[in-house]
Amino acid sequence: MGKRQHRIFREQISGRTEELLHQKSVQLIYRNKMVLQGQIVKLGSVQLELVDGRNHKHMVPLQQVEEIIYDKEAAF
């Protein structure tokens, strides 16, 4: 089985809330190219809350997000 990356850019985040909240792991890329990996637990209209692998909470304003990437298994 392969994997496909799904890339969601900042302007698409609000329309894909449910999809993002159901992902076990995402990579959040800031506008300054810094990356956080973890699970999104809350997603509002102006900020999101991400819990990383060490169980630290990160409150991230959406205007600082460049894109969110997650992997999905493909059937091939």
PDB file with SEQRES, HELIX, SHEET and CRYST1 records, atoms N, CA, C and O in Angstrom:
SEQRES   1 A   76  MET GLY LYS ARG GLN HIS ARG ILE PHE ARG GLU GLN ILE          
SEQRES   2 A   76  SER GLY ARG THR GLU GLU LEU LEU HIS GLN LYS SER VAL          
SEQRES   3 A   76  GLN LEU ILE TYR ARG ASN LYS MET VAL LEU GLN GLY GLN          
SEQRES   4 A   76  ILE VAL LYS LEU GLY SER VAL GLN LEU GLU LEU VAL ASP          
SEQRES   5 A   76  GLY ARG ASN HIS LYS HIS MET VAL PRO LEU GLN GLN VAL          
SEQRES   6 A   76  GLU GLU ILE ILE TYR ASP LYS GLU ALA ALA PHE                  
HELIX    1 AA1 ARG A   10  ARG A   16  5                                   7    
HELIX    2 AA2 THR A   17  LEU A   21  1                                   5    
HELIX    3 AA3 LEU A   62  GLN A   64  5                                   3    
SHEET    1 AA1 6 GLY A   2  PHE A   9  0                                        
SHEET    2 AA1 6 VAL A  65  ALA A  74 -1                                        
SHEET    3 AA1 6 VAL A  26  TYR A  30 -1                                        
SHEET    4 AA1 6 VAL A  35  LEU A  43 -1                                        
SHEET    5 AA1 6 GLN A  47  ASP A  52 -1                                        
SHEET    6 AA1 6 LYS A  57  PRO A  61 -1                                        
CRYST1    1.000    1.000    1.000  90.00  90.00  90.00 P 1           1          
ATOM      1  N   MET A   1       0.834  -1.184   0.000  1.00  0.00           N  
ATOM      2  CA  MET A   1       0.000   0.000   0.000  1.00  0.00           C  
ATOM      3  C   MET A   1       0.873   1.240   0.000  1.00  0.00           C  
ATOM      4  O   MET A   1       1.899   1.299   0.678  1.00  0.00           O  
ATOM      5  N   GLY A   2       0.454   2.215  -0.762  1.00  0.00           N  
ATOM      6  CA  GLY A   2       1.164   3.474  -0.816  1.00  0.00           C  
ATOM      7  C   GLY A   2       0.457   4.537   0.003  1.00  0.00           C  
ATOM      8  O   GLY A   2      -0.605   4.314   0.584  1.00  0.00           O  
ATOM      9  N   LYS A   3       1.082   5.688   0.025  1.00  0.00           N  
ATOM     10  CA  LYS A   3       0.480   6.815   0.736  1.00  0.00           C  
ATOM     11  C   LYS A   3       0.430   8.014  -0.189  1.00  0.00           C  
ATOM     12  O   LYS A   3       1.278   8.187  -1.065  1.00  0.00           O  
ATOM     13  N   ARG A   4      -0.571   8.827   0.026  1.00  0.00           N  
ATOM     14  CA  ARG A   4      -0.702  10.080  -0.711  1.00  0.00           C  
ATOM     15  C   ARG A   4      -0.754  11.216   0.290  1.00  0.00           C  
ATOM     16  O   ARG A   4      -1.393  11.114   1.337  1.00  0.00           O  
ATOM     17  N   GLN A   5      -0.074  12.295  -0.046  1.00  0.00           N  
ATOM     18  CA  GLN A   5      -0.120  13.475   0.808  1.00  0.00           C  
ATOM     19  C   GLN A   5      -1.267  14.373   0.390  1.00  0.00           C  
ATOM     20  O   GLN A   5      -1.466  14.644  -0.794  1.00  0.00           O  
ATOM     21  N   HIS A   6      -2.016  14.830   1.378  1.00  0.00           N  
ATOM     22  CA  HIS A   6      -3.072  15.806   1.144  1.00  0.00           C  
ATOM     23  C   HIS A   6      -2.589  17.134   1.692  1.00  0.00           C  
ATOM     24  O   HIS A   6      -2.229  17.237   2.865  1.00  0.00           O  
ATOM     25  N   ARG A   7      -2.583  18.155   0.837  1.00  0.00           N  
ATOM     26  CA  ARG A   7      -2.117  19.477   1.236  1.00  0.00           C  
ATOM     27  C   ARG A   7      -3.306  20.419   1.296  1.00  0.00           C  
ATOM     28  O   ARG A   7      -4.051  20.564   0.327  1.00  0.00           O  
ATOM     29  N   ILE A   8      -3.473  21.058   2.447  1.00  0.00           N  
ATOM     30  CA  ILE A   8      -4.574  21.995   2.645  1.00  0.00           C  
ATOM     31  C   ILE A   8      -3.964  23.358   2.952  1.00  0.00           C  
ATOM     32  O   ILE A   8      -3.299  23.539   3.971  1.00  0.00           O  
ATOM     33  N   PHE A   9      -4.198  24.303   2.064  1.00  0.00           N  
ATOM     34  CA  PHE A   9      -3.636  25.636   2.234  1.00  0.00           C  
ATOM     35  C   PHE A   9      -4.526  26.489   3.132  1.00  0.00           C  
ATOM     36  O   PHE A   9      -5.701  26.177   3.329  1.00  0.00           O  
ATOM     37  N   ARG A  10      -3.967  27.556   3.672  1.00  0.00           N  
ATOM     38  CA  ARG A  10      -4.629  28.392   4.675  1.00  0.00           C  
ATOM     39  C   ARG A  10      -6.047  28.775   4.295  1.00  0.00           C  
ATOM     40  O   ARG A  10      -6.939  28.703   5.140  1.00  0.00           O  
ATOM     41  N   GLU A  11      -6.286  29.176   3.073  1.00  0.00           N  
ATOM     42  CA  GLU A  11      -7.623  29.623   2.666  1.00  0.00           C  
ATOM     43  C   GLU A  11      -8.630  28.474   2.560  1.00  0.00           C  
ATOM     44  O   GLU A  11      -9.832  28.722   2.468  1.00  0.00           O  
ATOM     45  N   GLN A  12      -8.158  27.220   2.573  1.00  0.00           N  
ATOM     46  CA  GLN A  12      -9.037  26.047   2.488  1.00  0.00           C  
ATOM     47  C   GLN A  12      -9.357  25.436   3.851  1.00  0.00           C  
ATOM     48  O   GLN A  12     -10.236  24.579   3.946  1.00  0.00           O  
ATOM     49  N   ILE A  13      -8.666  25.859   4.898  1.00  0.00           N  
ATOM     50  CA  ILE A  13      -8.782  25.219   6.217  1.00  0.00           C  
ATOM     51  C   ILE A  13     -10.197  25.272   6.764  1.00  0.00           C  
ATOM     52  O   ILE A  13     -10.705  24.260   7.246  1.00  0.00           O  
ATOM     53  N   SER A  14     -10.844  26.425   6.701  1.00  0.00           N  
ATOM     54  CA  SER A  14     -12.177  26.563   7.309  1.00  0.00           C  
ATOM     55  C   SER A  14     -13.211  25.649   6.651  1.00  0.00           C  
ATOM     56  O   SER A  14     -14.160  25.234   7.316  1.00  0.00           O  
ATOM     57  N   GLY A  15     -13.058  25.328   5.387  1.00  0.00           N  
ATOM     58  CA  GLY A  15     -13.996  24.457   4.693  1.00  0.00           C  
ATOM     59  C   GLY A  15     -13.729  22.975   4.896  1.00  0.00           C  
ATOM     60  O   GLY A  15     -14.526  22.139   4.470  1.00  0.00           O  
ATOM     61  N   ARG A  16     -12.615  22.638   5.541  1.00  0.00           N  
ATOM     62  CA  ARG A  16     -12.244  21.224   5.708  1.00  0.00           C  
ATOM     63  C   ARG A  16     -12.000  20.871   7.178  1.00  0.00           C  
ATOM     64  O   ARG A  16     -11.158  20.034   7.501  1.00  0.00           O  
ATOM     65  N   THR A  17     -12.754  21.526   8.053  1.00  0.00           N  
ATOM     66  CA  THR A  17     -12.595  21.362   9.498  1.00  0.00           C  
ATOM     67  C   THR A  17     -12.753  19.912   9.942  1.00  0.00           C  
ATOM     68  O   THR A  17     -11.875  19.376  10.618  1.00  0.00           O  
ATOM     69  N   GLU A  18     -13.853  19.273   9.574  1.00  0.00           N  
ATOM     70  CA  GLU A  18     -14.116  17.893  10.009  1.00  0.00           C  
ATOM     71  C   GLU A  18     -13.017  16.940   9.545  1.00  0.00           C  
ATOM     72  O   GLU A  18     -12.576  16.071  10.297  1.00  0.00           O  
ATOM     73  N   GLU A  19     -12.590  17.111   8.318  1.00  0.00           N  
ATOM     74  CA  GLU A  19     -11.537  16.260   7.760  1.00  0.00           C  
ATOM     75  C   GLU A  19     -10.252  16.379   8.581  1.00  0.00           C  
ATOM     76  O   GLU A  19      -9.607  15.373   8.873  1.00  0.00           O  
ATOM     77  N   LEU A  20      -9.884  17.600   8.951  1.00  0.00           N  
ATOM     78  CA  LEU A  20      -8.653  17.825   9.709  1.00  0.00           C  
ATOM     79  C   LEU A  20      -8.748  17.309  11.143  1.00  0.00           C  
ATOM     80  O   LEU A  20      -7.772  16.784  11.679  1.00  0.00           O  
ATOM     81  N   LEU A  21      -9.905  17.453  11.759  1.00  0.00           N  
ATOM     82  CA  LEU A  21     -10.071  17.007  13.142  1.00  0.00           C  
ATOM     83  C   LEU A  21     -10.042  15.482  13.273  1.00  0.00           C  
ATOM     84  O   LEU A  21      -9.815  14.966  14.367  1.00  0.00           O  
ATOM     85  N   HIS A  22     -10.268  14.759  12.178  1.00  0.00           N  
ATOM     86  CA  HIS A  22     -10.264  13.294  12.221  1.00  0.00           C  
ATOM     87  C   HIS A  22      -8.897  12.681  11.906  1.00  0.00           C  
ATOM     88  O   HIS A  22      -8.750  11.459  11.940  1.00  0.00           O  
ATOM     89  N   GLN A  23      -7.905  13.506  11.603  1.00  0.00           N  
ATOM     90  CA  GLN A  23      -6.575  12.989  11.283  1.00  0.00           C  
ATOM     91  C   GLN A  23      -5.773  12.765  12.561  1.00  0.00           C  
ATOM     92  O   GLN A  23      -5.729  13.635  13.431  1.00  0.00           O  
ATOM     93  N   LYS A  24      -5.145  11.605  12.673  1.00  0.00           N  
ATOM     94  CA  LYS A  24      -4.334  11.288  13.857  1.00  0.00           C  
ATOM     95  C   LYS A  24      -3.034  12.083  13.878  1.00  0.00           C  
ATOM     96  O   LYS A  24      -2.524  12.409  14.950  1.00  0.00           O  
ATOM     97  N   SER A  25      -2.496  12.398  12.706  1.00  0.00           N  
ATOM     98  CA  SER A  25      -1.233  13.125  12.641  1.00  0.00           C  
ATOM     99  C   SER A  25      -1.231  14.052  11.429  1.00  0.00           C  
ATOM    100  O   SER A  25      -1.571  13.646  10.317  1.00  0.00           O  
ATOM    101  N   VAL A  26      -0.844  15.293  11.664  1.00  0.00           N  
ATOM    102  CA  VAL A  26      -0.704  16.268  10.584  1.00  0.00           C  
ATOM    103  C   VAL A  26       0.625  16.996  10.754  1.00  0.00           C  
ATOM    104  O   VAL A  26       1.197  17.027  11.844  1.00  0.00           O  
ATOM    105  N   GLN A  27       1.102  17.575   9.667  1.00  0.00           N  
ATOM    106  CA  GLN A  27       2.250  18.462   9.708  1.00  0.00           C  
ATOM    107  C   GLN A  27       1.720  19.864   9.428  1.00  0.00           C  
ATOM    108  O   GLN A  27       1.127  20.115   8.379  1.00  0.00           O  
ATOM    109  N   LEU A  28       1.936  20.769  10.368  1.00  0.00           N  
ATOM    110  CA  LEU A  28       1.487  22.142  10.224  1.00  0.00           C  
ATOM    111  C   LEU A  28       2.696  22.978   9.839  1.00  0.00           C  
ATOM    112  O   LEU A  28       3.671  23.038  10.588  1.00  0.00           O  
ATOM    113  N   ILE A  29       2.645  23.623   8.681  1.00  0.00           N  
ATOM    114  CA  ILE A  29       3.749  24.439   8.205  1.00  0.00           C  
ATOM    115  C   ILE A  29       3.387  25.900   8.413  1.00  0.00           C  
ATOM    116  O   ILE A  29       2.396  26.399   7.878  1.00  0.00           O  
ATOM    117  N   TYR A  30       4.216  26.574   9.204  1.00  0.00           N  
ATOM    118  CA  TYR A  30       4.037  28.009   9.431  1.00  0.00           C  
ATOM    119  C   TYR A  30       4.468  28.791   8.194  1.00  0.00           C  
ATOM    120  O   TYR A  30       5.135  28.251   7.311  1.00  0.00           O  
ATOM    121  N   ARG A  31       4.089  30.051   8.135  1.00  0.00           N  
ATOM    122  CA  ARG A  31       4.492  30.913   7.027  1.00  0.00           C  
ATOM    123  C   ARG A  31       6.006  31.115   7.002  1.00  0.00           C  
ATOM    124  O   ARG A  31       6.577  31.372   5.943  1.00  0.00           O  
ATOM    125  N   ASN A  32       6.668  31.001   8.173  1.00  0.00           N  
ATOM    126  CA  ASN A  32       8.130  31.143   8.227  1.00  0.00           C  
ATOM    127  C   ASN A  32       8.846  29.806   7.991  1.00  0.00           C  
ATOM    128  O   ASN A  32      10.053  29.695   8.204  1.00  0.00           O  
ATOM    129  N   LYS A  33       8.087  28.792   7.549  1.00  0.00           N  
ATOM    130  CA  LYS A  33       8.568  27.446   7.184  1.00  0.00           C  
ATOM    131  C   LYS A  33       8.915  26.561   8.378  1.00  0.00           C  
ATOM    132  O   LYS A  33       9.471  25.480   8.181  1.00  0.00           O  
ATOM    133  N   MET A  34       8.613  26.972   9.597  1.00  0.00           N  
ATOM    134  CA  MET A  34       8.756  26.098  10.759  1.00  0.00           C  
ATOM    135  C   MET A  34       7.641  25.052  10.694  1.00  0.00           C  
ATOM    136  O   MET A  34       6.546  25.343  10.212  1.00  0.00           O  
ATOM    137  N   VAL A  35       7.915  23.833  11.177  1.00  0.00           N  
ATOM    138  CA  VAL A  35       6.948  22.736  11.077  1.00  0.00           C  
ATOM    139  C   VAL A  35       6.637  22.181  12.468  1.00  0.00           C  
ATOM    140  O   VAL A  35       7.538  21.971  13.281  1.00  0.00           O  
ATOM    141  N   LEU A  36       5.358  21.949  12.725  1.00  0.00           N  
ATOM    142  CA  LEU A  36       4.898  21.245  13.924  1.00  0.00           C  
ATOM    143  C   LEU A  36       4.192  19.981  13.465  1.00  0.00           C  
ATOM    144  O   LEU A  36       3.474  19.996  12.465  1.00  0.00           O  
ATOM    145  N   GLN A  37       4.392  18.886  14.189  1.00  0.00           N  
ATOM    146  CA  GLN A  37       3.679  17.651  13.877  1.00  0.00           C  
ATOM    147  C   GLN A  37       2.863  17.245  15.089  1.00  0.00           C  
ATOM    148  O   GLN A  37       3.347  17.295  16.220  1.00  0.00           O  
ATOM    149  N   GLY A  38       1.625  16.845  14.849  1.00  0.00           N  
ATOM    150  CA  GLY A  38       0.763  16.421  15.939  1.00  0.00           C  
ATOM    151  C   GLY A  38      -0.660  16.230  15.467  1.00  0.00           C  
ATOM    152  O   GLY A  38      -0.913  16.025  14.279  1.00  0.00           O  
ATOM    153  N   GLN A  39      -1.596  16.298  16.415  1.00  0.00           N  
ATOM    154  CA  GLN A  39      -3.015  16.132  16.102  1.00  0.00           C  
ATOM    155  C   GLN A  39      -3.748  17.420  16.428  1.00  0.00           C  
ATOM    156  O   GLN A  39      -3.546  18.009  17.490  1.00  0.00           O  
ATOM    157  N   ILE A  40      -4.603  17.855  15.509  1.00  0.00           N  
ATOM    158  CA  ILE A  40      -5.423  19.039  15.739  1.00  0.00           C  
ATOM    159  C   ILE A  40      -6.605  18.616  16.603  1.00  0.00           C  
ATOM    160  O   ILE A  40      -7.357  17.712  16.238  1.00  0.00           O  
ATOM    161  N   VAL A  41      -6.767  19.278  17.759  1.00  0.00           N  
ATOM    162  CA  VAL A  41      -7.863  18.921  18.662  1.00  0.00           C  
ATOM    163  C   VAL A  41      -8.971  19.970  18.666  1.00  0.00           C  
ATOM    164  O   VAL A  41     -10.116  19.657  18.994  1.00  0.00           O  
ATOM    165  N   LYS A  42      -8.644  21.205  18.306  1.00  0.00           N  
ATOM    166  CA  LYS A  42      -9.650  22.263  18.184  1.00  0.00           C  
ATOM    167  C   LYS A  42      -9.308  23.106  16.975  1.00  0.00           C  
ATOM    168  O   LYS A  42      -8.142  23.385  16.697  1.00  0.00           O  
ATOM    169  N   LEU A  43     -10.344  23.506  16.263  1.00  0.00           N  
ATOM    170  CA  LEU A  43     -10.139  24.326  15.078  1.00  0.00           C  
ATOM    171  C   LEU A  43     -11.235  25.367  15.018  1.00  0.00           C  
ATOM    172  O   LEU A  43     -12.398  25.050  14.767  1.00  0.00           O  
ATOM    173  N   GLY A  44     -10.856  26.613  15.249  1.00  0.00           N  
ATOM    174  CA  GLY A  44     -11.814  27.711  15.234  1.00  0.00           C  
ATOM    175  C   GLY A  44     -11.627  28.584  14.010  1.00  0.00           C  
ATOM    176  O   GLY A  44     -10.880  28.234  13.096  1.00  0.00           O  
ATOM    177  N   SER A  45     -12.299  29.706  13.994  1.00  0.00           N  
ATOM    178  CA  SER A  45     -12.230  30.596  12.836  1.00  0.00           C  
ATOM    179  C   SER A  45     -10.957  31.435  12.820  1.00  0.00           C  
ATOM    180  O   SER A  45     -10.576  31.946  11.767  1.00  0.00           O  
ATOM    181  N   VAL A  46     -10.287  31.590  13.969  1.00  0.00           N  
ATOM    182  CA  VAL A  46      -9.073  32.409  14.010  1.00  0.00           C  
ATOM    183  C   VAL A  46      -7.841  31.659  14.508  1.00  0.00           C  
ATOM    184  O   VAL A  46      -6.720  32.117  14.287  1.00  0.00           O  
ATOM    185  N   GLN A  47      -8.018  30.517  15.175  1.00  0.00           N  
ATOM    186  CA  GLN A  47      -6.857  29.761  15.635  1.00  0.00           C  
ATOM    187  C   GLN A  47      -7.188  28.280  15.767  1.00  0.00           C  
ATOM    188  O   GLN A  47      -8.351  27.878  15.786  1.00  0.00           O  
ATOM    189  N   LEU A  48      -6.126  27.481  15.858  1.00  0.00           N  
ATOM    190  CA  LEU A  48      -6.297  26.050  16.076  1.00  0.00           C  
ATOM    191  C   LEU A  48      -5.433  25.621  17.251  1.00  0.00           C  
ATOM    192  O   LEU A  48      -4.484  26.306  17.632  1.00  0.00           O  
ATOM    193  N   GLU A  49      -5.780  24.475  17.813  1.00  0.00           N  
ATOM    194  CA  GLU A  49      -4.995  23.898  18.905  1.00  0.00           C  
ATOM    195  C   GLU A  49      -4.464  22.556  18.439  1.00  0.00           C  
ATOM    196  O   GLU A  49      -5.226  21.683  18.025  1.00  0.00           O  
ATOM    197  N   LEU A  50      -3.145  22.401  18.510  1.00  0.00           N  
ATOM    198  CA  LEU A  50      -2.479  21.179  18.080  1.00  0.00           C  
ATOM    199  C   LEU A  50      -1.746  20.584  19.279  1.00  0.00           C  
ATOM    200  O   LEU A  50      -1.086  21.310  20.023  1.00  0.00           O  
ATOM    201  N   VAL A  51      -1.858  19.273  19.471  1.00  0.00           N  
ATOM    202  CA  VAL A  51      -1.134  18.570  20.527  1.00  0.00           C  
ATOM    203  C   VAL A  51      -0.035  17.756  19.854  1.00  0.00           C  
ATOM    204  O   VAL A  51      -0.309  16.923  18.990  1.00  0.00           O  
ATOM    205  N   ASP A  52       1.223  18.006  20.259  1.00  0.00           N  
ATOM    206  CA  ASP A  52       2.346  17.320  19.617  1.00  0.00           C  
ATOM    207  C   ASP A  52       2.620  15.966  20.273  1.00  0.00           C  
ATOM    208  O   ASP A  52       1.891  15.553  21.174  1.00  0.00           O  
ATOM    209  N   GLY A  53       3.658  15.286  19.827  1.00  0.00           N  
ATOM    210  CA  GLY A  53       3.992  13.955  20.312  1.00  0.00           C  
ATOM    211  C   GLY A  53       4.381  13.897  21.779  1.00  0.00           C  
ATOM    212  O   GLY A  53       4.336  12.829  22.389  1.00  0.00           O  
ATOM    213  N   ARG A  54       4.759  15.022  22.349  1.00  0.00           N  
ATOM    214  CA  ARG A  54       5.112  15.085  23.775  1.00  0.00           C  
ATOM    215  C   ARG A  54       3.946  15.572  24.625  1.00  0.00           C  
ATOM    216  O   ARG A  54       4.108  15.882  25.805  1.00  0.00           O  
ATOM    217  N   ASN A  55       2.796  15.634  24.023  1.00  0.00           N  
ATOM    218  CA  ASN A  55       1.559  16.064  24.684  1.00  0.00           C  
ATOM    219  C   ASN A  55       1.558  17.544  25.063  1.00  0.00           C  
ATOM    220  O   ASN A  55       0.849  17.947  25.984  1.00  0.00           O  
ATOM    221  N   HIS A  56       2.352  18.356  24.355  1.00  0.00           N  
ATOM    222  CA  HIS A  56       2.347  19.801  24.556  1.00  0.00           C  
ATOM    223  C   HIS A  56       1.296  20.420  23.643  1.00  0.00           C  
ATOM    224  O   HIS A  56       1.169  20.038  22.479  1.00  0.00           O  
ATOM    225  N   LYS A  57       0.546  21.377  24.181  1.00  0.00           N  
ATOM    226  CA  LYS A  57      -0.474  22.059  23.388  1.00  0.00           C  
ATOM    227  C   LYS A  57       0.122  23.299  22.741  1.00  0.00           C  
ATOM    228  O   LYS A  57       0.881  24.041  23.364  1.00  0.00           O  
ATOM    229  N   HIS A  58      -0.234  23.510  21.484  1.00  0.00           N  
ATOM    230  CA  HIS A  58       0.209  24.684  20.741  1.00  0.00           C  
ATOM    231  C   HIS A  58      -1.027  25.395  20.204  1.00  0.00           C  
ATOM    232  O   HIS A  58      -1.814  24.805  19.462  1.00  0.00           O  
ATOM    233  N   MET A  59      -1.198  26.655  20.576  1.00  0.00           N  
ATOM    234  CA  MET A  59      -2.276  27.481  20.043  1.00  0.00           C  
ATOM    235  C   MET A  59      -1.682  28.265  18.871  1.00  0.00           C  
ATOM    236  O   MET A  59      -0.758  29.058  19.053  1.00  0.00           O  
ATOM    237  N   VAL A  60      -2.210  28.043  17.683  1.00  0.00           N  
ATOM    238  CA  VAL A  60      -1.634  28.628  16.475  1.00  0.00           C  
ATOM    239  C   VAL A  60      -2.669  29.498  15.775  1.00  0.00           C  
ATOM    240  O   VAL A  60      -3.719  28.994  15.377  1.00  0.00           O  
ATOM    241  N   PRO A  61      -2.399  30.800  15.614  1.00  0.00           N  
ATOM    242  CA  PRO A  61      -3.306  31.650  14.835  1.00  0.00           C  
ATOM    243  C   PRO A  61      -3.297  31.204  13.369  1.00  0.00           C  
ATOM    244  O   PRO A  61      -2.232  30.949  12.808  1.00  0.00           O  
ATOM    245  N   LEU A  62      -4.462  31.112  12.757  1.00  0.00           N  
ATOM    246  CA  LEU A  62      -4.551  30.640  11.367  1.00  0.00           C  
ATOM    247  C   LEU A  62      -3.799  31.543  10.398  1.00  0.00           C  
ATOM    248  O   LEU A  62      -3.341  31.076   9.355  1.00  0.00           O  
ATOM    249  N   GLN A  63      -3.663  32.819  10.720  1.00  0.00           N  
ATOM    250  CA  GLN A  63      -2.944  33.714   9.816  1.00  0.00           C  
ATOM    251  C   GLN A  63      -1.445  33.405   9.770  1.00  0.00           C  
ATOM    252  O   GLN A  63      -0.751  33.891   8.877  1.00  0.00           O  
ATOM    253  N   GLN A  64      -0.929  32.605  10.716  1.00  0.00           N  
ATOM    254  CA  GLN A  64       0.479  32.200  10.700  1.00  0.00           C  
ATOM    255  C   GLN A  64       0.692  30.869   9.974  1.00  0.00           C  
ATOM    256  O   GLN A  64       1.832  30.448   9.781  1.00  0.00           O  
ATOM    257  N   VAL A  65      -0.392  30.206   9.574  1.00  0.00           N  
ATOM    258  CA  VAL A  65      -0.303  28.888   8.933  1.00  0.00           C  
ATOM    259  C   VAL A  65      -0.171  29.047   7.422  1.00  0.00           C  
ATOM    260  O   VAL A  65      -0.951  29.759   6.789  1.00  0.00           O  
ATOM    261  N   GLU A  66       0.824  28.376   6.856  1.00  0.00           N  
ATOM    262  CA  GLU A  66       0.987  28.344   5.399  1.00  0.00           C  
ATOM    263  C   GLU A  66       0.148  27.206   4.810  1.00  0.00           C  
ATOM    264  O   GLU A  66      -0.619  27.412   3.869  1.00  0.00           O  
ATOM    265  N   GLU A  67       0.304  25.997   5.380  1.00  0.00           N  
ATOM    266  CA  GLU A  67      -0.468  24.843   4.930  1.00  0.00           C  
ATOM    267  C   GLU A  67      -0.440  23.744   5.983  1.00  0.00           C  
ATOM    268  O   GLU A  67       0.374  23.766   6.906  1.00  0.00           O  
ATOM    269  N   ILE A  68      -1.344  22.787   5.825  1.00  0.00           N  
ATOM    270  CA  ILE A  68      -1.396  21.603   6.680  1.00  0.00           C  
ATOM    271  C   ILE A  68      -1.336  20.390   5.761  1.00  0.00           C  
ATOM    272  O   ILE A  68      -2.066  20.309   4.773  1.00  0.00           O  
ATOM    273  N   ILE A  69      -0.457  19.450   6.096  1.00  0.00           N  
ATOM    274  CA  ILE A  69      -0.258  18.256   5.268  1.00  0.00           C  
ATOM    275  C   ILE A  69      -0.542  17.015   6.111  1.00  0.00           C  
ATOM    276  O   ILE A  69      -0.124  16.931   7.266  1.00  0.00           O  
ATOM    277  N   TYR A  70      -1.257  16.050   5.525  1.00  0.00           N  
ATOM    278  CA  TYR A  70      -1.428  14.759   6.192  1.00  0.00           C  
ATOM    279  C   TYR A  70      -1.363  13.655   5.146  1.00  0.00           C  
ATOM    280  O   TYR A  70      -1.620  13.883   3.964  1.00  0.00           O  
ATOM    281  N   ASP A  71      -1.014  12.452   5.602  1.00  0.00           N  
ATOM    282  CA  ASP A  71      -0.894  11.287   4.723  1.00  0.00           C  
ATOM    283  C   ASP A  71      -2.160  10.455   4.780  1.00  0.00           C  
ATOM    284  O   ASP A  71      -2.794  10.328   5.828  1.00  0.00           O  
ATOM    285  N   LYS A  72      -2.516   9.895   3.644  1.00  0.00           N  
ATOM    286  CA  LYS A  72      -3.672   9.002   3.548  1.00  0.00           C  
ATOM    287  C   LYS A  72      -3.218   7.782   2.751  1.00  0.00           C  
ATOM    288  O   LYS A  72      -2.566   7.918   1.716  1.00  0.00           O  
ATOM    289  N   GLU A  73      -3.565   6.594   3.236  1.00  0.00           N  
ATOM    290  CA  GLU A  73      -3.187   5.377   2.519  1.00  0.00           C  
ATOM    291  C   GLU A  73      -3.943   5.274   1.211  1.00  0.00           C  
ATOM    292  O   GLU A  73      -5.143   5.539   1.144  1.00  0.00           O  
ATOM    293  N   ALA A  74      -3.221   4.884   0.171  1.00  0.00           N  
ATOM    294  CA  ALA A  74      -3.818   4.707  -1.153  1.00  0.00           C  
ATOM    295  C   ALA A  74      -3.997   3.209  -1.418  1.00  0.00           C  
ATOM    296  O   ALA A  74      -3.346   2.376  -0.788  1.00  0.00           O  
ATOM    297  N   ALA A  75      -4.868   2.888  -2.336  1.00  0.00           N  
ATOM    298  CA  ALA A  75      -5.192   1.491  -2.633  1.00  0.00           C  
ATOM    299  C   ALA A  75      -4.192   0.811  -3.562  1.00  0.00           C  
ATOM    300  O   ALA A  75      -4.372  -0.364  -3.882  1.00  0.00           O  
ATOM    301  N   PHE A  76      -3.165   1.490  -3.996  1.00  0.00           N  
ATOM    302  CA  PHE A  76      -2.219   0.861  -4.924  1.00  0.00           C  
ATOM    303  C   PHE A  76      -0.992   0.352  -4.235  1.00  0.00           C  
ATOM    304  O   PHE A  76      -0.105  -0.203  -4.884  1.00  0.00           O  
TER     305      PHE A  76                                                      
END                                                                             
